Amino acid sequence: MQKWQGLMLPEHVKLIRELSENENYIQQSLLDDWELQQIQEELEIAYKRQCAAQVTVWRKGEHVTYIGKISELDHRLNLISVEGPFGEDRIPVMDVVKVQCMD
């Protein structure tokens, strides 16, 4: 007699993966004018002071945090450049959820 407790059908494995992916998914929040203005002000302050900033971005259903100095604000392309310990990251402004100066 064999035990069947370790056997999982491919359909079950697929459903379990989908369930775990959907469980951790975060909807992109719609920011009002006040919040957008606050993000813009924090970005400009962090850029002018050249202080370390923590930029939280919504990307593919999760929040990603970048820490570093804001080296460039590109108004033409709506991108910001965050210079961190692992290099420079270019981030679309529309994906920014929160900005906080660390000084």
C-alpha positions in Angstrom: 0.0 0.0 0.0 1.3 3.5 -0.9 0.7 6.7 0.8 -0.8 9.5 -1.4 -0.1 12.5 0.9 2.9 13.8 -1.1 1.1 13.7 -4.5 -0.2 16.9 -5.9 -1.8 17.3 -9.3 -0.5 19.9 -11.7 -3.9 21.7 -11.6 -3.6 22.0 -7.8 -0.1 23.3 -8.0 -1.2 26.0 -10.5 -4.1 27.1 -8.4 -2.0 27.3 -5.3 0.5 29.5 -7.1 -2.2 31.8 -8.4 -3.7 32.0 -5.0 -0.5 33.0 -3.4 0.2 35.6 -6.1 -3.2 37.2 -5.7 -3.0 37.2 -1.9 0.0 39.5 -1.9 -1.2 41.8 -4.8 -1.5 45.5 -3.9 -3.8 47.7 -6.0 -2.3 50.9 -7.3 -3.8 53.7 -5.2 -5.3 56.7 -6.9 -3.7 59.8 -5.3 -5.7 63.0 -5.0 -4.3 66.5 -5.8 -3.2 67.1 -2.2 -1.1 63.9 -2.1 0.4 64.5 -5.5 1.4 68.0 -4.4 3.0 66.7 -1.2 5.0 64.1 -3.3 6.2 66.9 -5.6 7.3 69.1 -2.7 9.2 66.3 -1.0 10.9 65.4 -4.3 12.0 69.0 -4.9 13.2 69.4 -1.3 15.2 66.1 -1.4 16.7 67.2 -4.8 17.7 70.7 -3.7 19.2 69.5 -0.4 20.9 66.5 -2.0 19.9 64.5 1.1 19.1 60.8 1.3 15.5 60.0 0.4 13.3 57.0 0.6 11.1 56.7 -2.5 8.3 54.1 -2.5 7.1 53.0 -5.9 4.2 50.8 -7.0 5.4 48.2 -9.4 3.5 45.2 -10.7 1.3 44.8 -7.6 3.8 45.5 -4.9 5.6 48.4 -3.3 9.3 48.7 -4.0 11.4 51.1 -1.9 14.5 52.9 -3.2 16.9 54.7 -0.9 19.5 57.2 -2.1 20.0 60.7 -3.3 17.8 62.1 -6.0 20.3 63.1 -8.7 18.0 64.3 -11.5 14.4 65.5 -12.0 13.5 65.1 -15.7 10.3 67.1 -16.2 10.3 66.4 -19.9 10.2 62.6 -19.6 8.5 62.6 -16.1 11.3 60.5 -14.6 13.4 60.9 -11.5 16.9 59.4 -11.0 17.7 57.9 -7.6 21.4 57.3 -7.0 21.7 54.5 -4.5 24.4 52.1 -3.3 23.8 49.7 -6.3 23.8 52.3 -9.0 21.3 54.7 -10.5 17.6 53.9 -11.0 15.3 55.9 -13.3 11.7 55.9 -11.9 8.5 57.1 -13.6 7.0 59.8 -11.5 3.5 58.4 -12.0 4.5 55.2 -10.1 5.7 57.1 -7.0 3.5 56.5 -4.0 5.5 58.1 -1.2 8.7 60.2 -0.7 10.4 60.8 2.6 13.6 62.7 3.3 15.8 60.8 5.7 17.8 63.8 7.2 
